[in-house]
Amino acid sequence: ILVLMPLISIMENHLLKW
């Protein structure tokens, strides 16, 4: 579960960049 935290953060960053 903790591993998903950073993954979501990266995904959010990518979405924000878009």
Secondary structure, DSSP 8 states (H G I E B T S, - for coil): -TTHHHHHHHHHHHHHH-
